[in-house]
């Protein structure tokens, strides 16, 4: 562990005030000793830097998948008082509403064959990789509706079922979207990309439920042992990236305009209630809605393929849940016994609202929100449930994935995509990607073990294990 961290427990560490100048609150990191051996000093400093920002409440928070990012660390959470706090694009990231969803099928693993055929068909059906475009290029008016209505627009247009919307965080739509703050360039990038997977760590994966850890929650979520599922991980594509790029310049000027002192220019921010802060928030929300529509359209494509090729009724493929892990939202939380309206930034972190919390499906009120944590390529993914402990300790937040240990450039130098592909095939996992280079960049070894990351949040009570999912086929961008 790095100097300057105080041990609170075996899995909780404090970044003391004074780690960097002007910290208003301490930092907290949830991390095991073994994962701490790879903790980057830069990520800890970024977490401490977040604690200097105006209006921050309680702590700046790091999840066990924490690593260095733009401004905020990835795996970082910061909550700011709406009245005197800030909003920062660095606390959301460029891939606005990068998120993940899990869909079940009635197929069982031991009855299922044809994974190569399915993956090859899906690879040719779902546009994948840098610069790929969707089958349909949307008009200006359609894109406007997508940015305002999110997943509900897609369902209304025939890309899904009504229950899908109820199984999305925010019902798949942030009502605060203001499309007037989305630039022409962002729209140009977004029109051809809604319904595309993208590249990098984004994926479409066929899995099965290898283990059920919580029978009651699994039943409520609609998942059974050995059930074949599919998981989709992607975000707002070029539209969200451009929105972030466009508003960074405005927000940097606002930082100076409002006299906000920041230790890193990547933490450029504006008051939540300023014109600049509100413009960014509205455009970010529009991008988030676009991402929900994007995942909804990909879901529709996968359902159609499985229905056609495997005889499964479209309506039997249920959406368990859809979560976002790059977003800022206005939420009410209890802080030191007092209700506060906060702007909660989750960057590489997942909402994990506990039982009885507002904003989760009514039929899951007694259980808590479904939480989906994907593994790295070829490793376990997990379905968990949100907790009251998360509400009290992390503003209802948990980890978002495995967390990188090495950059993509170093991964390409040290790993062979062809060898990884064969190794995964030897383990019964069939992989398709646009190139072996992509597979090398996403080698399982360049990520933290998903099982250990999830074990930490489970032990900390931030989200509790419900099911372990193992891959049998993967599509990478």
C-alpha positions in Angstrom: 0.0 0.0 0.0 1.1 3.6 -0.6 2.1 5.9 2.1 -0.6 8.3 3.3 -3.3 5.7 3.5 -4.7 4.9 6.9 -6.1 1.4 7.4 -9.8 1.4 8.5 -10.3 -2.3 8.0 -8.9 -5.2 5.9 -10.8 -3.8 2.9 -11.2 -0.1 3.6 -8.6 2.6 3.6 -8.6 6.3 4.2 -6.7 8.9 2.1 -6.0 11.4 4.9 -6.7 15.1 4.5 -3.4 16.7 3.6 -2.4 14.0 1.0 -2.7 16.9 -1.4 -3.3 20.5 -0.4 -6.8 21.9 0.1 -8.7 18.6 0.7 -12.0 19.5 2.2 -12.8 15.9 3.1 -10.8 12.6 3.3 -10.9 10.0 0.6 -12.0 6.4 1.1 -10.9 3.4 -1.0 -12.3 -0.1 -0.7 -9.4 -2.4 -1.5 -7.8 -5.7 -0.4 -4.1 -5.9 0.5 -3.4 -8.0 -2.7 -5.1 -5.5 -5.0 -3.4 -2.7 -3.2 -0.1 -4.0 -4.4 -1.0 -2.7 -7.9 -2.6 0.6 -6.7 -1.4 3.4 -8.8 -0.1 6.5 -6.9 -1.6 8.6 -9.7 -5.1 7.2 -9.0 -4.8 7.9 -5.3 -3.7 11.5 -6.1 -6.6 11.9 -8.4 -9.0 10.7 -5.6 -7.4 13.2 -3.3 -7.7 15.9 -5.9 -11.4 15.3 -6.1 -11.7 15.9 -2.4 -10.6 19.5 -3.0 -13.6 20.4 -5.2 -16.2 22.8 -3.9 -19.3 21.4 -2.2 -17.9 17.8 -1.9 -19.8 15.9 0.8 -18.4 13.3 3.3 -15.6 11.6 1.2 -14.2 11.2 -2.3 -14.6 7.4 -2.9 -12.6 4.8 -4.7 -14.0 1.3 -5.6 -11.7 -1.8 -5.7 -11.4 -1.5 -9.5 -9.9 2.0 -9.2 -7.3 3.1 -11.7 -5.9 6.2 -13.2 -8.3 8.2 -15.5 -9.1 11.6 -16.9 -9.5 14.0 -13.9 -11.4 11.6 -11.6 -9.9 8.1 -11.2 -11.9 5.4 -13.0 -13.7 3.6 -10.1 -14.3 7.0 -8.5 -17.4 8.5 -6.8 -17.9 12.1 -5.7 -21.1 13.7 -4.4 -21.5 17.5 -4.3 -24.1 19.7 -2.6 -26.4 21.0 -5.4 -26.6 24.4 -3.7 -22.8 25.2 -3.6 -21.2 22.3 -5.3 -19.9 21.6 -8.8 -20.4 19.3 -11.8 -17.3 18.1 -13.7 -17.1 16.3 -17.1 -14.0 14.6 -15.7 -16.2 13.0 -13.1 -18.3 11.3 -15.8 -15.8 10.6 -18.6 -15.9 10.8 -22.4 -18.1 7.6 -22.8 -21.2 9.0 -21.2 -23.5 6.3 -19.9 -21.2 3.5 -20.8 -23.2 0.8 -19.2 -24.2 -2.9 -19.2 -27.4 -4.9 -19.4 -28.2 -8.6 -18.8 -30.9 -10.5 -20.7 -32.0 -14.1 -19.9 -33.2 -16.8 -22.3 -35.1 -20.0 -21.5 -32.2 -22.0 -22.9 -30.1 -24.1 -20.6 -26.4 -24.6 -20.9 -26.5 -28.5 -21.2 -29.1 -28.2 -23.9 -27.4 -25.5 -25.8 -25.1 -26.1 -28.8 -24.1 -24.0 -31.7 -22.2 -21.2 -29.9 -19.8 -20.7 -32.9 -22.8 -20.3 -35.2 -24.5 -17.9 -32.9 -21.4 -15.7 -32.3 -20.6 -15.6 -36.0 -24.2 -14.6 -36.8 -24.2 -12.0 -34.1 -20.9 -10.6 -35.2 -22.3 -10.1 -38.7 -25.5 -8.7 -37.4 -24.4 -6.2 -34.7 -22.2 -3.5 -36.1 -18.9 -3.7 -34.2 -15.6 -1.8 -34.1 -14.3 1.7 -34.7 -16.2 3.6 -37.3 -18.8 1.0 -38.0 -22.3 2.2 -38.6 -25.8 1.0 -37.9 -28.1 -0.5 -40.5 -30.3 2.7 -40.2 -29.0 6.2 -40.2 -31.5 8.3 -38.3 -32.9 11.6 -39.4 -32.4 14.8 -37.4 -35.9 14.5 -35.9 -35.4 10.9 -35.0 -32.1 11.6 -33.3 -33.8 14.4 -31.4 -36.4 11.9 -30.1 -33.7 9.4 -29.2 -31.9 12.0 -27.1 -35.0 13.0 -25.3 -36.7 9.6 -24.8 -33.9 7.1 -24.6 -34.9 3.4 -24.3 -38.6 4.2 -24.4 -38.2 5.7 -27.9 -36.6 2.4 -29.1 -39.3 0.3 -27.6 -42.0 2.6 -29.1 -40.4 2.1 -32.5 -40.5 -1.7 -32.2 -37.0 -2.4 -30.8 -38.1 -4.2 -27.7 -40.9 -4.9 -25.1 -42.6 -2.4 -22.8 -41.2 -4.2 -19.7 -37.7 -3.4 -20.9 -38.1 0.2 -20.0 -39.0 -0.6 -16.4 -35.9 -2.7 -16.1 -33.5 0.2 -16.8 -31.9 2.6 -14.4 -33.9 5.8 -14.6 -36.4 3.8 -16.8 -33.9 4.3 -19.5 -34.4 8.1 -19.7 -33.0 11.1 -17.8 -35.8 13.7 -18.0 -33.2 16.5 -17.6 -32.0 16.0 -21.2 -31.7 19.3 -23.1 -30.8 18.6 -26.7 -30.2 22.3 -27.5 -26.8 21.9 -25.9 -25.8 19.0 -28.2 -23.7 20.4 -31.0 -24.1 19.8 -34.7 -20.8 17.8 -34.8 -22.1 15.5 -32.0 -25.3 14.9 -33.8 -23.4 14.1 -37.0 -21.4 11.5 -35.2 -24.4 10.1 -33.5 -26.8 9.7 -36.4 -25.1 6.7 -37.9 -24.1 4.9 -34.7 -27.2 4.2 -32.7 -27.4 0.4 -32.6 -23.6 -0.2 -32.7 -21.3 -1.9 -30.2 -18.2 0.2 -30.6 -14.7 -0.8 -29.7 -12.2 -1.0 -26.7 -13.6 -2.9 -23.7 -17.1 -2.9 -25.1 -18.5 -6.4 -25.8 -21.5 -8.6 -26.4 -21.2 -11.9 -24.5 -23.2 -15.1 -24.3 -23.0 -16.5 -20.8 -24.6 -19.0 -18.5 -25.5 -18.8 -14.8 -22.8 -21.1 -13.3 -23.7 -20.4 -9.7 -26.6 -19.0 -7.7 -25.6 -17.5 -4.4 -28.9 -15.9 -3.3 -31.9 -17.9 -4.2 -34.5 -15.3 -3.1 -32.9 -12.5 -5.1 -32.2 -14.7 -8.1 -35.8 -15.7 -8.3 -36.9 -12.1 -8.0 -34.5 -11.1 -10.8 -35.6 -14.0 -13.0 -32.4 -15.9 -13.3 -31.8 -19.7 -12.7 -28.8 -21.9 -12.6 -27.4 -23.0 -16.0 -29.6 -20.5 -17.7 -28.1 -19.1 -20.9 -27.9 -15.3 -20.9 -26.4 -12.5 -22.9 -24.7 -9.3 -21.7 -24.2 -6.1 -23.6 -21.6 -3.5 -22.6 -21.4 -0.2 -24.6 -22.2 3.5 -24.3 -23.1 6.7 -26.2 -20.5 6.2 -29.0 -19.2 9.2 -30.9 -22.1 11.4 -29.8 -21.3 11.2 -26.1 -17.6 11.6 -26.7 -18.2 14.7 -28.7 -20.5 16.2 -26.1 -17.8 15.8 -23.5 -15.2 17.3 -25.8 -17.5 20.3 -26.7 -18.3 21.1 -23.1 -14.8 20.8 -21.7 -13.8 24.0 -23.3 -16.8 25.9 -21.9 -16.4 24.3 -18.4 -12.7 25.2 -18.4 -13.6 28.9 -19.0 -16.3 28.6 -16.3 -13.7 27.3 -13.8 -11.8 30.6 -14.2 -15.0 32.7 -14.4 -16.3 31.5 -11.0 -12.8 31.5 -9.4 -12.7 27.8 -8.7 -9.3 26.6 -7.7 -8.5 23.1 -9.0 -5.3 21.1 -8.6 -5.5 19.5 -12.1 -7.0 21.2 -15.3 -8.7 17.9 -16.1 -10.9 18.6 -13.0 -12.4 21.6 -14.8 -15.9 22.2 -13.3 -18.7 24.7 -12.9 -21.3 25.2 -10.2 -24.2 22.8 -10.6 -26.7 25.7 -10.9 -24.6 27.9 -13.2 -25.6 28.3 -16.9 -22.5 26.4 -17.9 -23.1 23.6 -15.4 -26.7 23.2 -16.4 -25.8 23.2 -20.2 -23.3 20.4 -19.7 -25.7 18.4 -17.4 -28.5 18.7 -20.0 -26.2 17.6 -22.9 -24.8 14.7 -20.7 -28.4 13.6 -20.0 -29.2 13.6 -23.7 -26.1 11.5 -24.3 -27.1 9.1 -21.6 -30.5 8.7 -23.2 -28.8 8.0 -26.6 -26.8 5.2 -24.9 -29.9 3.5 -23.4 -31.5 3.6 -26.9 -28.3 2.1 -28.3 -28.2 -0.8 -25.9 -31.9 -1.3 -26.5 -31.5 -1.6 -30.3 -28.6 -4.1 -29.9 -30.8 -6.1 -27.5 -33.5 -6.3 -30.2 -31.0 -7.5 -32.8 -29.8 -10.3 -30.5 -33.3 -11.4 -29.6 -34.2 -11.6 -33.3 -31.2 -13.7 -34.1 -31.8 -16.1 -31.2 -35.5 -16.3 -32.0 -34.8 -17.1 -35.7 -31.9 -19.5 -35.2 -32.8 -21.3 -31.9 -36.6 -21.1 -31.9 -36.8 -19.1 -28.7 -39.9 -16.8 -28.3 -38.7 -13.2 -28.5 -40.9 -12.3 -25.4 -39.2 -15.0 -23.3 -35.9 -13.2 -23.4 -36.2 -10.9 -20.4 -34.1 -7.9 -19.5 -32.9 -8.4 -15.9 -31.6 -4.8 -15.6 -29.6 -2.1 -17.3 -27.1 0.0 -15.3 -24.9 3.0 -16.2 -21.4 3.5 -14.8 -20.4 6.8 -16.3 -22.8 9.5 -15.3 -23.7 12.4 -13.0 -27.2 12.5 -11.5 -29.2 14.6 -9.0 -30.1 12.4 -6.1 -31.3 12.7 -2.5 -29.2 11.1 0.2 -29.1 11.2 3.9 -25.8 12.6 5.1 -25.1 12.7 8.9 -28.8 12.4 9.5 -29.8 15.2 7.1 -31.5 14.8 3.7 -29.4 16.5 1.0 -29.8 17.0 -2.7 -26.6 16.0 -4.3 -25.0 15.8 -7.7 -23.5 12.3 -7.6 -20.7 11.6 -10.1 -20.1 7.9 -10.8 -17.1 7.3 -13.1 -16.5 3.7 -13.5 -18.9 3.0 -10.7 -22.3 1.5 -10.6 -25.4 2.6 -8.8 -26.4 0.0 -6.1 -29.5 1.3 -4.4 -30.7 -0.8 -1.5 -34.2 -2.1 -0.5 -36.9 0.5 -0.3 -34.9 3.1 -2.3 -36.8 5.2 -4.8 -36.0 4.6 -8.5 -35.9 0.8 -8.5 -38.6 -1.4 -10.0 -41.6 -1.7 -7.6 -41.5 -5.5 -7.6 -37.9 -5.4 -6.4 -38.4 -2.9 -3.6 -37.9 -5.6 -0.9 -34.8 -7.0 -2.6 -32.8 -4.0 -3.8 -31.6 -2.9 -7.2 -30.0 -5.5 -9.6 -26.3 -4.7 -10.0 -24.3 -6.0 -13.0 -20.5 -6.3 -12.9 -18.9 -7.6 -16.0 -15.6 -9.5 -15.9 -12.8 -9.1 -18.4 -12.8 -11.2 -21.5 -13.0 -14.9 -20.6 -13.6 -14.3 -16.9 -16.6 -14.4 -14.6 -19.2 -11.7 -14.5 -21.6 -11.2 -11.6 -25.1 -10.2 -10.8 -25.5 -8.6 -7.4 -28.1 -6.6 -5.4 -27.8 -3.1 -3.9 -27.8 -2.6 -0.2 -28.7 -0.2 2.5 -25.0 -0.2 3.5 -24.2 1.3 0.1 -26.8 4.0 0.7 -25.1 4.9 3.9 -21.4 4.6 2.9 -21.1 5.3 -0.8 -24.1 7.2 -1.9 -25.6 4.0 -3.2 -22.5 3.0 -5.3 -20.4 0.0 -6.0 -17.7 -1.1 -8.4 -18.2 -1.4 -12.2 -15.9 -4.1 -13.5 -12.5 -5.7 -13.2 -10.4 -2.5 -13.6 -7.3 -2.3 -15.9 -3.8 -3.1 -14.6 -2.0 -2.3 -17.9 -2.5 0.1 -20.8 -3.7 -1.1 -24.2 -0.4 -0.3 -25.8 1.5 -2.4 -23.2 -1.0 -5.2 -23.5 -0.4 -5.4 -27.3 3.4 -5.6 -26.7 3.1 -8.4 -24.1 0.3 -10.5 -25.4 -0.6 -12.3 -28.6 -4.2 -12.0 -29.7 -4.0 -15.3 -31.6 -2.7 -17.1 -28.6 -5.4 -15.6 -26.4 -8.1 -16.6 -28.8 -6.9 -20.2 -28.9 -6.5 -20.4 -25.1 -10.1 -19.2 -24.7 -11.3 -21.7 -27.3 -9.5 -24.5 -25.4 -11.6 -23.4 -22.4 -14.8 -23.6 -24.4 -15.1 -19.8 -25.0 -15.4 -18.8 -28.7 -14.3 -15.2 -29.4 -14.8 -13.0 -32.5 -13.2 -9.6 -32.8 -12.4 -7.2 -35.6 -8.7 -8.1 -35.2 -6.2 -10.1 -33.0 -4.9 -6.7 -31.9 -8.2 -6.0 -30.2 -8.1 -9.3 -28.4 -4.5 -8.6 -27.2 -5.6 -5.2 -25.8 -8.3 -6.9 -23.8 -6.3 -9.8 -22.5 -7.7 -11.1 -19.2 -4.3 -10.7 -17.6 -4.3 -6.9 -18.0 -7.3 -6.6 -15.7 -7.8 -7.2 -12.0 -9.5 -10.5 -11.1 -13.2 -9.8 -11.3 -13.9 -12.4 -8.6 -11.6 -10.5 -6.1 -13.1 -7.1 -7.0 -16.6 -8.4 -6.4 -15.6 -10.2 -3.3 -14.4 -6.9 -1.8 -17.7 -5.0 -2.4 -19.6 -8.1 -1.1 -17.5 -8.2 2.1 -17.9 -4.4 2.5 -21.7 -4.8 2.1 -21.8 -2.4 -0.9 -23.5 -5.0 -3.1 -24.2 -8.6 -2.4 -23.6 -11.6 -4.7 -26.6 -13.1 -6.4 -25.2 -15.1 -9.3 -21.9 -15.9 -11.0 -22.0 -15.9 -14.8 -19.4 -17.6 -17.0 -18.8 -16.8 -20.7 -19.2 -19.2 -23.6 -19.0 -16.8 -26.5 -17.7 -13.2 -26.8 -17.8 -10.5 -29.5 -15.2 -7.7 -29.1 -15.0 -4.4 -31.1 
